[in-house]
Amino acid sequence: MSLVHTSRTVGTAITSIVPASGDNYEFIAIANNGSGTAYLKMVPSTVTLTVANGIPLASGASILLDQDVTPILTGGVSAVCDTGATTTLAVQAY
């Protein structure tokens, strides 16, 4: 099973914050410790992540996904910020 425990700086380039895995993740926690809003993509689709279609994670906010019965998110999680913005995301997953 993959283990992620890191901090990632996110800007206007799409950044993988939880890598795609051959295994499913059972737990993912993402906290926005920076000053900008991050926009997240958590589905393994071919649609390119943008600030218009991403799930916004505001500064100071966090998201927790915990699924012990049916593991989730084999495609990983990506993030991007709006033009001129950056932020820092703390990430833990297994």
N, C-alpha and C positions, 0 to 999 in steps of 0.2 A: 504494500500500500504506500502511496506517495505521502510525504510529509512536507509541509511548507510552513516556515516560520521566518518571516522576513519583513522588511520595510521597502517600499518602492516609491520612487518619485515619478509622478505622472505629469505629462505636459500635453501638448497638442498632437503628439504622435501616439497612436494606439499602442498600449503597453500591456503585455501579459502579466497579470498579477498572481494568478493561480494557473500553473501550466496544465495543458490538456494531459490526461493520464490514461493509461491502459486500464487502470483501476477506477472505480467510482470513489468520490469523496463522500464521507459520512458527516463531516463537520467542516464548515467554512465560516470564519469570522473576519470581517473587513472593517477597519475603523479609519475614518478620514481625520488624520492628525494635522493636516495642513490647512492653508487658508482658502483654497479654491474648491469649487464643486467638482467632483469626479463623476463621470457618466459610465455606468457599468453595462457590460454585455455578459450574460450568463447562459446563453444558449449556443449550441454548436451549429449555427446557421451560416450560410454563405453571405448574408447581408453584412455590409461593412458598418462597424460601430461609428456613430456620430453623436453629437450632443442632442440632436433631435430625436434619436431613437433609443438612446441609452437610459438606464435607470439612474436618476440623479442621487448622489450621495453627498450631501452638503458638509461643509466644514464642521467638525465636531460630532457628526452623525456616525452611526455604525449599523452594520447589518450582520445578522447571525442566521446561518442555515444549519440545522441539525436534524439529520434524518438517519436514525439507527436501523430502521426496518428496511427501507429501500434506499440504497445509496444514490447520490445525485451528482450532477455536473461533471460528467466525463470530459466535456469539452473545455473545461477550465473557465476562467473569468478574465476579461480584458477591461481596461479602463482608458479614458481619454478626458482631457479638459478642453474647455472652450478657448478660442483664440486669445493668446496672451496670458493665459492662466496656468498655474501649476499647483500641485498639492502633493502631500505625502500620505500614502496608505499603509497602515500596518496590517499584515495578513497572517492568519494562522489557518491551516487546513490539514486534514488527514482523511 
